């Protein structure tokens, strides 16, 4: 995961979730944030109509939106020469963790076992 790349453990991320202000300054951050916030609405929709393809469509949209975000916004900045972590954008790390949690819950609802590493 991206947190592993930055040498962040779950305890640090939980603490950051309590104290870090989420800044959605970049267009791709804003787009991902709005997509994340739609998850409860999607769950309610599939409860109402019992059509799971809505969740599949949403998870695909979330994955593509995350890819756009990750391509445009640095979460962890490293020195190119040494590989040492220079800066961690914690609010972006929290967006990554929220995306991962939603993807995991969505896969669980669909009965899909996701891989942890590729």
C-alpha positions in Angstrom: 0.0 0.0 0.0 1.0 3.6 -0.3 1.2 3.9 3.5 3.8 1.1 3.5 5.8 3.1 1.0 5.8 6.0 3.4 6.6 3.8 6.4 3.3 4.6 8.1 1.5 2.1 10.3 -2.2 1.9 11.0 -1.9 3.6 14.4 -0.3 6.7 12.8 -3.0 6.8 10.1 -5.8 6.5 12.7 -4.2 9.4 14.7 -3.9 11.5 11.6 -7.5 10.8 10.7 -8.5 12.4 14.0 -6.3 15.5 13.7 -5.6 16.2 10.0 -7.6 18.7 8.0 -8.5 17.3 4.6 -7.5 19.8 2.0 -9.1 19.4 -1.4 -7.2 22.1 -3.3 -6.4 20.1 -6.5 -9.2 19.2 -9.0 -8.4 15.5 -8.7 -8.5 15.6 -4.9 -11.9 17.3 -5.1 -13.2 14.7 -7.7 -12.0 11.8 -5.5 -13.5 13.3 -2.4 -16.9 13.7 -4.0 -16.7 10.1 -5.3 -15.9 8.7 -1.9 -18.8 10.6 -0.3 -21.2 8.9 -2.7 -20.7 5.4 -1.2 -23.6 5.6 1.3 -25.9 6.7 -1.5 -24.8 3.7 -3.6 -25.4 1.3 -0.8 -28.9 2.7 -0.2 -29.6 2.4 -3.9 -28.6 -1.3 -4.1 -30.7 -1.9 -0.9 -33.7 -0.3 -2.6 -33.5 -2.0 -6.0 -31.3 -5.1 -5.2 -29.3 -4.5 -8.4 -25.6 -5.1 -7.5 -24.3 -3.9 -10.9 -24.7 -0.4 -9.4 -22.0 -1.2 -6.9 -19.8 -2.6 -9.6 -20.2 0.5 -11.7 -19.4 2.7 -8.6 -16.3 0.7 -7.7 -15.0 1.0 -11.3 -15.6 4.7 -11.2 -13.9 5.0 -7.8 -10.9 3.0 -9.1 -10.5 5.2 -12.3 -11.0 8.4 -10.2 -8.3 7.2 -7.8 -5.9 6.5 -10.6 -6.4 10.0 -12.0 -5.8 11.4 -8.5 -2.7 9.3 -7.9 -1.2 10.3 -11.3 -1.7 14.0 -10.6 -1.2 14.4 -6.8 1.9 13.3 -4.9 1.1 11.5 -1.6 4.7 10.7 -0.7 7.6 12.7 -2.1 11.0 11.0 -2.1 14.5 12.1 -2.9 15.2 10.8 -6.4 18.8 10.0 -5.5 18.6 8.4 -2.0 14.9 7.2 -2.0 14.5 8.9 1.4 11.0 10.2 2.2 11.1 14.0 2.1 7.4 14.9 2.6 4.2 13.0 3.3 0.9 14.8 2.3 -1.2 13.2 5.1 -4.5 14.4 3.8 -3.8 12.7 0.5 -2.7 9.6 2.4 -6.1 9.6 4.2 -7.9 9.9 0.8 -5.9 6.8 -0.3 -6.9 4.9 2.9 -10.6 5.9 2.5 -10.5 4.7 -1.1 -8.9 1.4 -0.1 -11.5 0.9 2.7 -14.4 1.5 0.4 -13.0 -0.8 -2.3 -12.5 -3.5 0.3 -16.0 -3.1 1.7 -17.5 -3.1 -1.8 -15.6 -6.3 -2.8 -16.7 -7.9 0.5 -20.4 -7.1 -0.4 -19.8 -8.6 -3.9 -18.1 -11.7 -2.4 -14.8 -10.9 -4.2 -11.5 -11.6 -2.4 -9.1 -8.8 -3.4 -5.4 -9.3 -3.6 -3.2 -7.4 -1.2 -0.2 -7.0 -3.6 0.4 -7.4 -7.3 
